[in-house]
Amino acid sequence: MTPDLSFFHLIANASLPVQAVMLILVLASVISWTMIFKKRIWLNRAKREADLFEDRFWSLEELTPLYNRVTGKRYEPTGMEILFEAGFREFVRLRKQEGIIADTIMEGTQRAMRVALNKEVEELETHLSFLATVGSTSPYIGLFGTVWGIMNSFRALGNVQQASISMVAPGIAEALIATAMGLFAAIPAVIAYNRFSNDVERLINRYDTFTEELSAIVHRQAHT
């Protein structure tokens, strides 16, 4: 009798540990793909909003109208707007105090922007560690299922006097499915992690450059 080697039949009749491995890999793949789509949308929006804000920032001669516009929005500011709001708010607050020197104003302004920048970096790097984990561990999880399936096949051979390929084919096939599922979960996660890491690094560099530019502008204002 020819064994049924169809994909779903092999999964349904796989041993419990191999089925558990397959379930883990499917869940990891689904979660990673969900994060990939969400992260792609979020990063595209962050880059687009950074472009728009920089255009507004450099088109104005005074920063106060831009600050009022950012703080007057109905929704929470994001990205560069957060850095600008944090830095300029602290600058205005310190400048109103009597007897405070320009260097102290600048230290407070830069400190506020650094805190805001660190929070934005944490936000940008959200989910990247999960993608890295899926990309690095999924092949090994699939390999565990492979080893278990092959081990069961050889154990079955030990209980018979005459072995045939039809006896070991289902076990070998289910083992290879586990390997394939591990690669299916890992490869997109690794590609997405590398791409997103590069995009995040570029955004962080843009944010860092912006804080330096804003510091230079308020430095001139603090010494006038």
TANORPE-V200953 format. One record per residue. N is the residue number from 1. PHI is phi in whole degrees, -180 to 180 (999 if undefined). Layout:
N/PHI
N/PHI
//
This chain:
1/999
2/-79
3/-69
4/-80
5/-106
6/-67
7/-58
8/-72
9/-67
10/-64
11/-67
12/-65
13/-104
14/-71
15/-67
16/-58
17/-61
18/-68
19/-63
20/-64
21/-63
22/-62
23/-63
24/-60
25/-68
26/-64
27/-62
28/-62
29/-67
30/-64
31/-65
32/-66
33/-65
34/-61
35/-67
36/-63
37/-65
38/-64
39/-67
40/-63
41/-64
42/-67
43/-68
44/-61
45/-67
46/-63
47/-67
48/-65
49/-68
50/-66
51/-63
52/-65
53/-68
54/-63
55/-62
56/-68
57/-63
58/-84
59/-88
60/-106
61/-87
62/-111
63/-88
64/-61
65/-60
66/-68
67/-63
68/-64
69/-70
70/-67
71/-73
72/-89
73/-70
74/-75
75/-112
76/-68
77/-67
78/-135
79/57
80/-62
81/-61
82/-65
83/-63
84/-64
85/-62
86/-63
87/-69
88/-72
89/-63
90/-68
91/-62
92/-65
93/-64
94/-70
95/-69
96/-77
97/-76
98/-82
99/79
100/-91
101/-87
102/-63
103/-64
104/-67
105/-61
106/-67
107/-62
108/-66
109/-64
110/-67
111/-65
112/-63
113/-70
114/-65
115/-63
116/-64
117/-66
118/-62
119/-66
120/-68
121/-63
122/-61
123/-67
124/-65
125/-88
126/-60
127/77
128/-66
129/-65
130/-66
131/-62
132/-65
133/-66
134/-62
135/-64
136/-91
137/-102
138/-58
139/-59
140/-74
141/-65
142/-63
143/-65
144/-62
145/-62
146/-63
147/-62
148/-64
149/-64
150/-67
151/-62
152/-64
153/-64
154/-72
155/-66
156/-65
157/-66
158/-72
159/-97
160/-124
161/-87
162/-124
163/-91
164/-143
165/-64
166/-68
167/-79
168/-99
169/-59
170/-61
171/-65
172/-65
173/-65
174/-66
175/-66
176/-69
177/-62
178/-61
179/-63
180/-63
181/-67
182/-63
183/-69
184/-63
185/-78
186/-80
187/-61
188/-62
189/-65
190/-67
191/-61
192/-65
193/-61
194/-63
195/-67
196/-67
197/-61
198/-66
199/-65
200/-64
201/-62
202/-65
203/-65
204/-63
205/-64
206/-65
207/-64
208/-65
209/-63
210/-63
211/-63
212/-67
213/-66
214/-65
215/-62
216/-65
217/-69
218/-71
219/-64
220/-64
221/-69
222/-68
223/-100
224/-105
//
